Amino acid sequence: MNLDEFRNLVVAIRGEIAKTVQGQDALIDMILISIFARGHCLLEGPPGTAKTLLARSVSAIMDLQYRRIQFTPDLMPSDVLGVNLFNFQTSQFHLTKGPVFTNILLADEINRAPPKTQSALLQAMNERMVTIDGTDYPLGLDFFVLATQNPIEQHGTYPLPEAQLDRFLFKLVIDFPDRETEIAILKRHADQPIQTKLNEVGIRPLVTSSILAEGRALIDSIHLDDSILTYIVDLVRATRSDPEILQGASTRAADALSAAVRVRAAFGGRQYGLPDDVQALMVPALRHRIILSPAAEIDGRTTEDVLRTILNRMDAPR
């Protein structure tokens, strides 16, 4: 696969997803960047903003195994991973695999489950493997988590722990659509359930496992100059010394951001990354990885405000 073929594939994917999701072009691009960068993606927004529809639409264009978990307060880790059950006929234990054994996992409203259940995904997201009763089970290179969550101030939610947030490449914030888009949505989707909408519009699965592997191999060939890598590291390190930040971003964050920069460069038909790529991706890649200081919160500062301040005061490479 060359750059032109990759760009044509991305354009075709955008067109398919646009059959069901309107007014979210930037979000769609960020999710695609996350997929090709081997990252996971967290969508946050109030109920009723098409988070699940967007996730389902993305899965529909992937010719890969897909499963969904509706996270609830009574969900147990074994409901996610699976459990060994004793078979009295064979006198042996048999693993009943949970929904995590798939290629694309939609973790719907992930922060509705308690921390014990949320942590069931820690190993899967980091190592693409789960350990059950001392035995390791690989999930495959295509394993991808697309999680949705309601804002943490919503009733009945549990904030995700920092270790799990750090495993998401991006946290994308979904807001209500503008007036014209909302009217168009009502005209197009009135009184139709999500599955009906996906079936009726006929989204074509364009991305197979082999195409995904070819695309990722192309991404790995994208060149990042030492000045770009230094720029990424300096931005991440700046979050650790900023007085408005209590806890800064990790080395994993810098590595993930560099992978995303390569994908964005390929989206633009370039064989090299630019400072513009870093600047466009820094906030969604780091907003969930930092904790503001109490003083910054009292002043009404947001993580986005603080990150943009760091970005503005850091000189970009020429």
C-alpha atoms as a printed R data frame, in Angstrom:
    type eleno elety resid chain resno       x       y      z
1   ATOM     1    CA   MET     A     1   0.000   0.000  0.000
2   ATOM     2    CA   ASN     A     2   1.335   3.444 -0.945
3   ATOM     3    CA   LEU     A     3   0.338   6.878  0.322
4   ATOM     4    CA   ASP     A     4  -2.172   7.520 -2.472
5   ATOM     5    CA   GLU     A     5  -3.918   4.196 -1.865
6   ATOM     6    CA   PHE     A     6  -3.981   4.904  1.869
7   ATOM     7    CA   ARG     A     7  -5.516   8.358  1.354
8   ATOM     8    CA   ASN     A     8  -8.148   6.912 -0.983
9   ATOM     9    CA   LEU     A     9  -9.010   4.310  1.653
10  ATOM    10    CA   VAL     A    10  -9.421   7.003  4.319
11  ATOM    11    CA   VAL     A    11 -11.676   9.070  2.031
12  ATOM    12    CA   ALA     A    12 -13.822   5.999  1.340
13  ATOM    13    CA   ILE     A    13 -14.076   5.220  5.070
14  ATOM    14    CA   ARG     A    14 -15.166   8.775  5.835
15  ATOM    15    CA   GLY     A    15 -17.874   8.502  3.193
16  ATOM    16    CA   GLU     A    16 -19.236   5.269  4.624
17  ATOM    17    CA   ILE     A    17 -19.369   6.530  8.216
18  ATOM    18    CA   ALA     A    18 -21.015   9.775  7.038
19  ATOM    19    CA   LYS     A    19 -24.007   7.679  5.971
20  ATOM    20    CA   THR     A    20 -25.051   7.455  9.626
21  ATOM    21    CA   VAL     A    21 -23.063  10.088 11.542
22  ATOM    22    CA   GLN     A    22 -23.333  13.754 10.610
23  ATOM    23    CA   GLY     A    23 -21.374  16.770 11.778
24  ATOM    24    CA   GLN     A    24 -18.556  14.755 13.408
25  ATOM    25    CA   ASP     A    25 -15.902  14.732 10.662
26  ATOM    26    CA   ALA     A    26 -13.063  15.758 12.982
27  ATOM    27    CA   LEU     A    27 -13.990  13.081 15.523
28  ATOM    28    CA   ILE     A    28 -14.131  10.422 12.812
29  ATOM    29    CA   ASP     A    29 -10.624  11.345 11.687
30  ATOM    30    CA   MET     A    30  -9.311  11.128 15.248
31  ATOM    31    CA   ILE     A    31 -10.811   7.668 15.729
32  ATOM    32    CA   LEU     A    32  -9.257   6.497 12.448
33  ATOM    33    CA   ILE     A    33  -5.898   7.912 13.547
34  ATOM    34    CA   SER     A    34  -6.233   5.967 16.783
35  ATOM    35    CA   ILE     A    35  -6.975   2.714 14.938
36  ATOM    36    CA   PHE     A    36  -4.022   2.967 12.555
37  ATOM    37    CA   ALA     A    37  -1.721   4.126 15.368
38  ATOM    38    CA   ARG     A    38  -2.513   0.932 17.330
39  ATOM    39    CA   GLY     A    39  -4.149   2.973 20.087
40  ATOM    40    CA   HIS     A    40  -7.444   2.884 21.937
41  ATOM    41    CA   CYS     A    41  -9.990   5.687 21.957
42  ATOM    42    CA   LEU     A    42 -12.235   7.163 24.656
43  ATOM    43    CA   LEU     A    43 -15.336   9.154 23.669
44  ATOM    44    CA   GLU     A    44 -16.848  11.394 26.334
45  ATOM    45    CA   GLY     A    45 -20.097  13.279 26.059
46  ATOM    46    CA   PRO     A    46 -23.536  13.674 27.609
47  ATOM    47    CA   PRO     A    47 -26.161  11.009 26.910
48  ATOM    48    CA   GLY     A    48 -27.855  11.212 23.533
49  ATOM    49    CA   THR     A    49 -24.950  12.633 21.524
50  ATOM    50    CA   ALA     A    50 -24.503   9.582 19.237
51  ATOM    51    CA   LYS     A    51 -21.400   8.204 20.971
52  ATOM    52    CA   THR     A    52 -22.600   4.631 20.569
53  ATOM    53    CA   LEU     A    53 -23.816   5.232 17.008
54  ATOM    54    CA   LEU     A    54 -20.412   6.637 16.069
55  ATOM    55    CA   ALA     A    55 -18.651   3.654 17.628
56  ATOM    56    CA   ARG     A    56 -21.003   1.188 15.896
57  ATOM    57    CA   SER     A    57 -20.533   2.940 12.564
58  ATOM    58    CA   VAL     A    58 -16.752   2.727 12.884
59  ATOM    59    CA   SER     A    59 -16.996  -0.984 13.673
60  ATOM    60    CA   ALA     A    60 -19.264  -1.503 10.644
61  ATOM    61    CA   ILE     A    61 -16.555  -0.416  8.212
62  ATOM    62    CA   MET     A    62 -14.115  -2.912  9.767
63  ATOM    63    CA   ASP     A    63 -14.394  -6.478  8.479
64  ATOM    64    CA   LEU     A    64 -13.296  -7.723 11.893
65  ATOM    65    CA   GLN     A    65 -14.970  -9.422 14.820
66  ATOM    66    CA   TYR     A    66 -16.901  -6.936 16.935
67  ATOM    67    CA   ARG     A    67 -18.442  -7.245 20.394
68  ATOM    68    CA   ARG     A    68 -20.050  -4.790 22.773
69  ATOM    69    CA   ILE     A    69 -20.174  -4.600 26.556
70  ATOM    70    CA   GLN     A    70 -22.748  -2.432 28.285
71  ATOM    71    CA   PHE     A    71 -20.966  -1.467 31.492
72  ATOM    72    CA   THR     A    72 -23.266  -1.378 34.522
73  ATOM    73    CA   PRO     A    73 -22.690  -1.058 38.286
74  ATOM    74    CA   ASP     A    74 -23.227  -4.818 38.801
75  ATOM    75    CA   LEU     A    75 -20.865  -5.948 36.010
76  ATOM    76    CA   MET     A    76 -18.105  -8.265 37.262
77  ATOM    77    CA   PRO     A    77 -14.561  -8.762 35.871
78  ATOM    78    CA   SER     A    78 -15.486 -12.317 34.830
79  ATOM    79    CA   ASP     A    79 -18.314 -10.851 32.720
80  ATOM    80    CA   VAL     A    80 -15.622  -9.074 30.705
81  ATOM    81    CA   LEU     A    81 -12.792 -11.612 30.624
82  ATOM    82    CA   GLY     A    82 -14.575 -14.940 30.946
83  ATOM    83    CA   VAL     A    83 -14.346 -17.741 33.498
84  ATOM    84    CA   ASN     A    84 -13.181 -21.337 33.777
85  ATOM    85    CA   LEU     A    85 -16.156 -23.631 34.348
86  ATOM    86    CA   PHE     A    86 -15.935 -27.270 35.401
87  ATOM    87    CA   ASN     A    87 -17.320 -29.753 32.879
88  ATOM    88    CA   PHE     A    88 -18.657 -32.753 34.781
89  ATOM    89    CA   GLN     A    89 -18.748 -34.892 31.620
90  ATOM    90    CA   THR     A    90 -15.037 -34.488 30.890
91  ATOM    91    CA   SER     A    91 -13.965 -33.756 34.496
92  ATOM    92    CA   GLN     A    92 -11.990 -30.779 33.211
93  ATOM    93    CA   PHE     A    93 -12.210 -27.030 33.430
94  ATOM    94    CA   HIS     A    94 -13.251 -25.252 30.241
95  ATOM    95    CA   LEU     A    95 -12.774 -21.558 29.541
96  ATOM    96    CA   THR     A    96 -15.940 -19.694 28.654
97  ATOM    97    CA   LYS     A    97 -14.495 -16.664 26.918
98  ATOM    98    CA   GLY     A    98 -15.867 -13.222 27.685
99  ATOM    99    CA   PRO     A    99 -16.567 -10.456 25.165
100 ATOM   100    CA   VAL     A   100 -12.996  -9.147 25.461
101 ATOM   101    CA   PHE     A   101 -12.008 -11.953 23.062
102 ATOM   102    CA   THR     A   102 -12.669 -10.003 19.893
103 ATOM   103    CA   ASN     A   103 -10.985  -7.570 17.493
104 ATOM   104    CA   ILE     A   104 -13.073  -4.455 18.144
105 ATOM   105    CA   LEU     A   105 -14.496  -4.011 21.626
106 ATOM   106    CA   LEU     A   106 -17.082  -1.318 22.276
107 ATOM   107    CA   ALA     A   107 -16.967  -0.593 26.000
108 ATOM   108    CA   ASP     A   108 -20.190   1.367 26.270
109 ATOM   109    CA   GLU     A   109 -20.503   3.754 29.231
110 ATOM   110    CA   ILE     A   110 -17.339   2.320 30.718
111 ATOM   111    CA   ASN     A   111 -17.471   4.592 33.759
112 ATOM   112    CA   ARG     A   112 -20.793   3.133 34.892
113 ATOM   113    CA   ALA     A   113 -18.928   0.063 36.186
114 ATOM   114    CA   PRO     A   114 -16.995   0.103 39.486
115 ATOM   115    CA   PRO     A   115 -13.165   0.280 39.478
116 ATOM   116    CA   LYS     A   116 -12.790  -3.478 40.032
117 ATOM   117    CA   THR     A   117 -14.503  -4.173 36.717
118 ATOM   118    CA   GLN     A   118 -12.831  -1.286 34.884
119 ATOM   119    CA   SER     A   119  -9.431  -2.739 35.820
120 ATOM   120    CA   ALA     A   120 -10.279  -5.968 33.983
121 ATOM   121    CA   LEU     A   121  -9.267  -4.179 30.772
122 ATOM   122    CA   LEU     A   122  -5.876  -2.936 31.987
123 ATOM   123    CA   GLN     A   123  -3.827  -5.880 30.753
124 ATOM   124    CA   ALA     A   124  -5.893  -6.326 27.599
125 ATOM   125    CA   MET     A   125  -5.414  -2.722 26.511
126 ATOM   126    CA   ASN     A   126  -1.697  -2.595 27.270
127 ATOM   127    CA   GLU     A   127  -0.499  -6.063 26.256
128 ATOM   128    CA   ARG     A   128  -3.352  -7.253 24.010
129 ATOM   129    CA   MET     A   129  -3.476 -10.313 26.212
130 ATOM   130    CA   VAL     A   130  -5.438 -11.478 29.249
131 ATOM   131    CA   THR     A   131  -4.426 -13.822 32.042
132 ATOM   132    CA   ILE     A   132  -7.119 -16.067 33.473
133 ATOM   133    CA   ASP     A   133  -6.229 -18.494 36.284
134 ATOM   134    CA   GLY     A   134  -2.538 -18.245 35.443
135 ATOM   135    CA   THR     A   135  -2.887 -18.875 31.704
136 ATOM   136    CA   ASP     A   136  -2.154 -16.189 29.108
137 ATOM   137    CA   TYR     A   137  -4.558 -15.767 26.189
138 ATOM   138    CA   PRO     A   138  -3.465 -13.450 23.337
139 ATOM   139    CA   LEU     A   139  -6.108 -11.164 21.827
140 ATOM   140    CA   GLY     A   140  -4.344 -10.460 18.534
141 ATOM   141    CA   LEU     A   141  -2.708  -7.418 16.988
142 ATOM   142    CA   ASP     A   142  -6.028  -6.018 15.746
143 ATOM   143    CA   PHE     A   143  -7.512  -5.689 19.253
144 ATOM   144    CA   PHE     A   144  -8.914  -2.192 19.663
145 ATOM   145    CA   VAL     A   145 -11.011  -0.691 22.451
146 ATOM   146    CA   LEU     A   146 -13.452   2.069 21.609
147 ATOM   147    CA   ALA     A   147 -14.948   3.195 24.902
148 ATOM   148    CA   THR     A   148 -17.655   5.709 25.651
149 ATOM   149    CA   GLN     A   149 -18.283   7.451 28.932
150 ATOM   150    CA   ASN     A   150 -20.598  10.064 30.352
151 ATOM   151    CA   PRO     A   151 -19.030  13.120 31.987
152 ATOM   152    CA   ILE     A   152 -17.822  12.285 35.478
153 ATOM   153    CA   GLU     A   153 -20.302  14.653 37.093
154 ATOM   154    CA   GLN     A   154 -23.165  12.469 35.810
155 ATOM   155    CA   HIS     A   155 -25.009  10.518 38.509
156 ATOM   156    CA   GLY     A   156 -23.917   6.902 38.942
157 ATOM   157    CA   THR     A   157 -20.473   7.126 37.333
158 ATOM   158    CA   TYR     A   158 -17.026   6.097 38.580
159 ATOM   159    CA   PRO     A   159 -13.963   8.048 37.363
160 ATOM   160    CA   LEU     A   160 -11.517   5.889 35.430
161 ATOM   161    CA   PRO     A   161  -8.181   5.367 37.232
162 ATOM   162    CA   GLU     A   162  -5.121   7.146 35.876
163 ATOM   163    CA   ALA     A   163  -3.481   3.868 34.831
164 ATOM   164    CA   GLN     A   164  -6.422   3.050 32.585
165 ATOM   165    CA   LEU     A   165  -6.764   6.546 31.163
166 ATOM   166    CA   ASP     A   166  -3.096   6.403 30.192
167 ATOM   167    CA   ARG     A   167  -3.862   3.396 27.993
168 ATOM   168    CA   PHE     A   168  -6.147   5.448 25.749
169 ATOM   169    CA   LEU     A   169  -4.392   7.232 22.906
170 ATOM   170    CA   PHE     A   170  -7.094   9.898 22.646
171 ATOM   171    CA   LYS     A   171  -9.894  11.243 24.769
172 ATOM   172    CA   LEU     A   172 -12.364  12.859 22.391
173 ATOM   173    CA   VAL     A   173 -15.072  15.140 23.749
174 ATOM   174    CA   ILE     A   174 -18.430  15.058 21.958
175 ATOM   175    CA   ASP     A   175 -20.804  17.971 22.355
176 ATOM   176    CA   PHE     A   176 -24.316  18.544 21.081
177 ATOM   177    CA   PRO     A   177 -24.504  19.205 17.314
178 ATOM   178    CA   ASP     A   178 -25.348  22.612 15.908
179 ATOM   179    CA   ARG     A   179 -28.945  23.492 15.038
180 ATOM   180    CA   GLU     A   180 -28.778  22.652 11.316
181 ATOM   181    CA   THR     A   181 -27.106  19.305 11.920
182 ATOM   182    CA   GLU     A   182 -29.631  18.418 14.609
183 ATOM   183    CA   ILE     A   183 -32.524  19.139 12.233
184 ATOM   184    CA   ALA     A   184 -30.870  16.994  9.540
185 ATOM   185    CA   ILE     A   185 -30.452  14.152 12.038
186 ATOM   186    CA   LEU     A   186 -34.142  14.250 12.934
187 ATOM   187    CA   LYS     A   187 -35.145  14.154  9.274
188 ATOM   188    CA   ARG     A   188 -32.852  11.250  8.520
189 ATOM   189    CA   HIS     A   189 -33.034   9.069 11.597
190 ATOM   190    CA   ALA     A   190 -36.422   9.716 13.184
191 ATOM   191    CA   ASP     A   191 -37.890   6.736 15.047
192 ATOM   192    CA   GLN     A   192 -35.259   4.262 13.844
193 ATOM   193    CA   PRO     A   193 -33.114   2.176 16.202
194 ATOM   194    CA   ILE     A   194 -29.352   2.177 15.723
195 ATOM   195    CA   GLN     A   195 -29.164  -1.294 14.169
196 ATOM   196    CA   THR     A   196 -31.904  -0.449 11.673
197 ATOM   197    CA   LYS     A   197 -30.050   2.671 10.625
198 ATOM   198    CA   LEU     A   198 -26.793   0.806 10.087
199 ATOM   199    CA   ASN     A   199 -28.531  -1.916  8.063
200 ATOM   200    CA   GLU     A   200 -30.624   0.395  5.922
201 ATOM   201    CA   VAL     A   201 -27.817   2.696  4.840
202 ATOM   202    CA   GLY     A   202 -25.646  -0.289  3.918
203 ATOM   203    CA   ILE     A   203 -22.243   0.610  5.359
204 ATOM   204    CA   ARG     A   204 -19.622  -1.412  3.482
205 ATOM   205    CA   PRO     A   205 -16.815  -3.115  5.442
206 ATOM   206    CA   LEU     A   206 -13.737  -1.630  3.793
207 ATOM   207    CA   VAL     A   207 -10.970  -2.548  6.246
208 ATOM   208    CA   THR     A   208  -9.878  -6.168  6.598
209 ATOM   209    CA   SER     A   209  -7.137  -7.449  8.872
210 ATOM   210    CA   SER     A   210  -4.671  -7.545  5.972
211 ATOM   211    CA   ILE     A   211  -5.527  -3.989  4.857
212 ATOM   212    CA   LEU     A   212  -5.123  -2.797  8.428
213 ATOM   213    CA   ALA     A   213  -1.702  -4.469  8.598
214 ATOM   214    CA   GLU     A   214  -0.655  -2.870  5.293
215 ATOM   215    CA   GLY     A   215  -1.803   0.541  6.483
216 ATOM   216    CA   ARG     A   216   0.093   0.208  9.739
217 ATOM   217    CA   ALA     A   217   3.228  -0.904  7.897
218 ATOM   218    CA   LEU     A   218   2.962   2.254  5.802
219 ATOM   219    CA   ILE     A   219   2.536   4.345  8.949
220 ATOM   220    CA   ASP     A   220   5.689   2.814 10.433
221 ATOM   221    CA   SER     A   221   7.633   4.048  7.403
222 ATOM   222    CA   ILE     A   222   6.634   7.695  7.975
223 ATOM   223    CA   HIS     A   223   9.735   9.676  8.956
224 ATOM   224    CA   LEU     A   224   9.826  11.807 12.083
225 ATOM   225    CA   ASP     A   225  12.840  14.089 12.237
226 ATOM   226    CA   ASP     A   226  14.784  14.259 15.484
227 ATOM   227    CA   SER     A   227  13.539  17.835 15.896
228 ATOM   228    CA   ILE     A   228   9.911  16.575 15.859
229 ATOM   229    CA   LEU     A   229  10.678  13.828 18.379
230 ATOM   230    CA   THR     A   230  12.452  16.353 20.600
231 ATOM   231    CA   TYR     A   231   9.464  18.701 20.306
232 ATOM   232    CA   ILE     A   232   7.104  15.922 21.433
233 ATOM   233    CA   VAL     A   233   9.309  14.969 24.374
234 ATOM   234    CA   ASP     A   234   9.734  18.597 25.467
235 ATOM   235    CA   LEU     A   235   5.960  19.165 25.410
236 ATOM   236    CA   VAL     A   236   5.344  16.050 27.485
237 ATOM   237    CA   ARG     A   237   8.118  16.891 29.939
238 ATOM   238    CA   ALA     A   238   6.721  20.420 30.300
239 ATOM   239    CA   THR     A   239   3.540  18.933 31.769
240 ATOM   240    CA   ARG     A   240   5.607  17.452 34.608
241 ATOM   241    CA   SER     A   241   7.090  20.761 35.738
242 ATOM   242    CA   ASP     A   242   4.170  23.112 35.116
243 ATOM   243    CA   PRO     A   243   2.926  24.634 38.426
244 ATOM   244    CA   GLU     A   244  -0.692  24.244 37.289
245 ATOM   245    CA   ILE     A   245  -0.311  20.477 36.859
246 ATOM   246    CA   LEU     A   246  -0.197  18.099 39.809
247 ATOM   247    CA   GLN     A   247   0.685  15.025 37.726
248 ATOM   248    CA   GLY     A   248   2.156  15.215 34.244
249 ATOM   249    CA   ALA     A   249   2.019  12.912 31.225
250 ATOM   250    CA   SER     A   250   3.994   9.679 30.962
251 ATOM   251    CA   THR     A   251   6.604   8.423 28.504
252 ATOM   252    CA   ARG     A   252   3.845   6.226 27.093
253 ATOM   253    CA   ALA     A   253   2.007   9.441 26.211
254 ATOM   254    CA   ALA     A   254   4.997  10.710 24.214
255 ATOM   255    CA   ASP     A   255   5.299   7.399 22.358
256 ATOM   256    CA   ALA     A   256   1.578   7.346 21.586
257 ATOM   257    CA   LEU     A   257   1.628  10.949 20.382
258 ATOM   258    CA   SER     A   258   4.504  10.229 18.002
259 ATOM   259    CA   ALA     A   259   2.578   7.282 16.524
260 ATOM   260    CA   ALA     A   260  -0.471   9.491 16.005
261 ATOM   261    CA   VAL     A   261   1.666  12.152 14.317
262 ATOM   262    CA   ARG     A   262   2.824   9.576 11.770
263 ATOM   263    CA   VAL     A   263  -0.779   8.663 10.946
264 ATOM   264    CA   ARG     A   264  -1.842  12.292 10.544
265 ATOM   265    CA   ALA     A   265   1.090  12.855  8.207
266 ATOM   266    CA   ALA     A   266  -0.075   9.913  6.090
267 ATOM   267    CA   PHE     A   267  -3.618  11.337  6.087
268 ATOM   268    CA   GLY     A   268  -2.101  14.447  4.551
269 ATOM   269    CA   GLY     A   269  -0.209  12.448  1.923
270 ATOM   270    CA   ARG     A   270   3.165  13.212  3.490
271 ATOM   271    CA   GLN     A   271   6.067  10.862  4.180
272 ATOM   272    CA   TYR     A   272   7.163  13.049  7.089
273 ATOM   273    CA   GLY     A   273   5.652  14.612 10.204
274 ATOM   274    CA   LEU     A   274   5.342  18.348 10.844
275 ATOM   275    CA   PRO     A   275   5.057  20.492 13.990
276 ATOM   276    CA   ASP     A   276   1.469  21.202 12.876
277 ATOM   277    CA   ASP     A   277   0.687  17.492 13.344
278 ATOM   278    CA   VAL     A   278   1.995  17.584 16.902
279 ATOM   279    CA   GLN     A   279   0.053  20.742 17.722
280 ATOM   280    CA   ALA     A   280  -3.199  19.364 16.315
281 ATOM   281    CA   LEU     A   281  -2.958  16.136 18.325
282 ATOM   282    CA   MET     A   282  -1.419  17.254 21.609
283 ATOM   283    CA   VAL     A   283  -4.620  18.199 23.450
284 ATOM   284    CA   PRO     A   284  -6.670  15.051 22.660
285 ATOM   285    CA   ALA     A   285  -3.605  12.890 23.377
286 ATOM   286    CA   LEU     A   286  -2.763  14.477 26.745
287 ATOM   287    CA   ARG     A   287  -5.979  15.963 28.177
288 ATOM   288    CA   HIS     A   288  -6.830  12.738 30.049
289 ATOM   289    CA   ARG     A   289  -3.259  12.074 31.159
290 ATOM   290    CA   ILE     A   290  -2.697  15.097 33.396
291 ATOM   291    CA   ILE     A   291  -4.153  16.105 36.750
292 ATOM   292    CA   LEU     A   292  -4.539  19.785 37.512
293 ATOM   293    CA   SER     A   293  -3.311  21.293 40.752
294 ATOM   294    CA   PRO     A   294  -5.929  22.448 43.285
295 ATOM   295    CA   ALA     A   295  -4.946  26.064 42.643
296 ATOM   296    CA   ALA     A   296  -5.592  25.701 38.898
297 ATOM   297    CA   GLU     A   297  -8.984  24.131 39.548
298 ATOM   298    CA   ILE     A   298  -9.921  26.943 41.950
299 ATOM   299    CA   ASP     A   299  -8.999  29.432 39.224
300 ATOM   300    CA   GLY     A   300 -11.390  27.658 36.872
301 ATOM   301    CA   ARG     A   301  -8.674  26.388 34.551
302 ATOM   302    CA   THR     A   302  -9.313  23.294 32.422
303 ATOM   303    CA   THR     A   303  -6.833  20.716 31.199
304 ATOM   304    CA   GLU     A   304  -7.309  22.064 27.675
305 ATOM   305    CA   ASP     A   305  -6.476  25.610 28.833
306 ATOM   306    CA   VAL     A   306  -3.290  24.480 30.560
307 ATOM   307    CA   LEU     A   307  -2.132  22.325 27.641
308 ATOM   308    CA   ARG     A   308  -2.687  25.128 25.147
309 ATOM   309    CA   THR     A   309  -0.699  27.474 27.371
310 ATOM   310    CA   ILE     A   310   2.208  25.017 27.345
311 ATOM   311    CA   LEU     A   311   1.861  24.646 23.573
312 ATOM   312    CA   ASN     A   312   1.889  28.418 23.019
313 ATOM   313    CA   ARG     A   313   4.999  29.050 25.084
314 ATOM   314    CA   MET     A   314   7.019  26.186 23.563
315 ATOM   315    CA   ASP     A   315   8.937  27.083 20.402
316 ATOM   316    CA   ALA     A   316   8.152  24.739 17.509
317 ATOM   317    CA   PRO     A   317  10.992  23.423 15.338
318 ATOM   318    CA   ARG     A   318  11.499  25.136 11.996
